[in-house]
Amino acid sequence: MKNYTTIFYNIRKRDGGNYYFRLETTGPLKYTYRPPVSLRVRDSPIRPSITLYKEDQGEVEDQNEVVEGTSVSLICSAPSAPCLLNPPTFTWNFLPEERRQEQNHNTSFSSSQLNFNATHLHHGLTFTCTTTYQLQNQNKSAQSSHTLHVLCKCYFINSHSVHFK
């Protein structure tokens, strides 16, 4: 069995639609294979998603508050495709001094993970992740943002006072 691949160059939004594989020989054999392949062409990339993870708590849904001193991971994920020559590149607008950034690429998605310990200096900061896709002769970008709220770590000294560290 042979593997046939079609590569579209300079594709435009109007090129979307149904495509069929058709076999034609020099003889009388002509056959169109069904079902078709449906092609949807977007004029801009899908926005990446940002997920907040806290140490020992896993993914935090519908919450962006962390306690000062907590180990935090912000993960920016974006679709990737095996037909892309290069996976998307990730850029964060803010990189804490004590941080580790990792990138992961596979055939269906790519991600960038930003790890740091939350401090009061991170309170109210908006982290923006930009993904850039290298196309034939241009780059296309998309971005998403996440605002972090850092709660102070309080220590009770006695029943009448609170000490803030």
C-alpha positions in Angstrom: 0.0 0.0 0.0 1.3 3.4 -0.9 1.0 6.5 1.2 -0.1 9.7 -0.7 0.4 13.1 0.8 -0.8 16.4 -0.5 0.9 19.6 0.7 -0.9 22.9 0.2 1.3 26.0 -0.2 0.1 29.6 0.2 -3.2 28.3 1.5 -6.0 30.9 2.0 -9.2 30.8 4.0 -11.2 30.3 0.8 -9.3 27.0 0.2 -11.3 25.3 3.0 -13.8 22.7 2.1 -14.1 19.0 1.3 -11.3 17.2 -0.5 -11.5 13.8 -2.1 -8.8 11.4 -3.0 -9.2 10.4 -6.7 -7.4 7.6 -8.5 -7.1 7.8 -12.3 -5.1 5.4 -14.4 -4.1 5.5 -18.0 -6.8 2.9 -18.6 -10.5 3.1 -17.9 -10.1 2.9 -14.1 -11.2 6.1 -12.3 -12.4 6.0 -8.7 -13.1 8.7 -6.1 -12.6 7.6 -2.5 -15.2 8.6 0.2 -15.6 10.0 2.7 -14.0 13.3 2.0 -11.4 15.1 4.1 -12.9 18.3 5.5 -10.3 21.1 5.6 -10.9 24.2 7.7 -8.5 27.1 7.2 -8.1 29.7 9.9 -6.7 33.1 9.2 -5.1 33.3 12.7 -3.9 30.7 15.2 -6.0 29.5 18.1 -5.3 31.4 21.3 -3.2 29.4 23.8 -4.6 28.4 27.1 -3.0 29.1 30.5 -3.5 26.7 33.4 -2.4 27.5 37.0 -1.1 24.6 39.1 -0.2 24.9 42.8 2.3 22.7 44.7 0.5 19.5 46.0 -2.9 20.7 44.7 -2.7 20.0 41.0 -4.7 22.1 38.6 -6.6 25.1 40.1 -9.9 25.6 38.4 -11.7 29.0 38.4 -9.2 30.4 40.9 -6.1 32.5 40.6 -5.3 33.1 44.2 -2.1 31.6 45.8 -0.6 32.0 49.2 2.8 33.7 49.4 5.6 31.1 49.3 3.6 28.6 47.3 5.4 26.8 44.4 3.4 27.8 41.3 3.4 26.5 37.7 1.8 28.4 34.9 1.4 26.2 31.8 0.7 27.7 28.4 -0.6 25.1 25.9 -1.2 25.6 22.2 -2.2 23.3 19.3 0.6 21.9 17.3 0.5 19.8 14.1 2.9 17.3 12.7 2.8 19.1 9.3 4.3 22.2 10.8 8.0 22.7 10.0 8.6 24.1 13.5 6.5 23.9 16.6 5.2 27.2 18.0 7.6 29.3 20.1 6.5 30.6 23.5 7.2 34.0 25.0 6.2 35.1 28.5 6.0 38.8 29.2 7.2 38.4 32.7 9.8 36.0 33.9 10.4 35.8 37.7 14.0 35.8 38.8 13.8 32.5 40.5 12.1 30.5 37.8 12.4 27.5 35.5 10.9 27.4 32.1 10.4 24.1 30.3 9.0 23.5 26.8 7.3 20.3 25.6 6.4 19.5 22.0 4.5 16.5 20.7 2.4 15.9 17.6 -0.9 17.4 19.0 0.2 20.2 21.3 3.1 22.2 22.6 3.5 23.8 26.0 5.7 26.0 28.0 5.8 25.7 31.8 6.8 28.5 34.0 7.7 27.5 37.6 8.4 29.9 40.5 7.7 30.6 44.1 4.9 33.2 44.6 5.9 36.3 46.5 4.1 39.5 47.3 5.9 41.0 44.3 3.8 38.8 42.0 0.5 40.1 43.4 -1.7 41.6 40.6 0.8 40.7 37.9 -0.6 39.7 34.6 1.3 36.9 32.9 0.9 36.9 29.2 1.9 33.9 27.0 2.4 34.5 23.3 2.7 31.7 20.8 4.3 32.4 17.5 3.9 30.0 14.5 6.5 30.2 11.7 4.6 29.9 8.4 6.2 29.9 4.9 7.1 33.6 4.7 5.6 35.1 7.8 4.9 34.6 11.5 1.4 34.5 13.1 0.9 35.0 16.8 -1.8 34.6 19.4 -1.8 35.3 23.1 -3.6 34.7 26.4 -3.2 36.3 29.9 -3.6 35.2 33.5 -3.6 37.6 36.5 -2.1 36.2 39.7 -3.4 37.2 43.2 -1.0 36.4 46.0 -2.3 36.3 49.5 0.0 37.2 52.4 1.2 34.4 54.6 0.0 35.3 58.2 1.3 33.9 61.4 -0.6 34.2 64.7 1.7 35.1 67.6 -1.0 35.2 70.3 -4.8 35.6 70.4 -4.6 39.4 70.1 -2.2 40.1 67.3 -1.3 38.9 63.8 2.2 39.0 62.5 2.8 39.3 58.8 5.9 37.8 57.3 
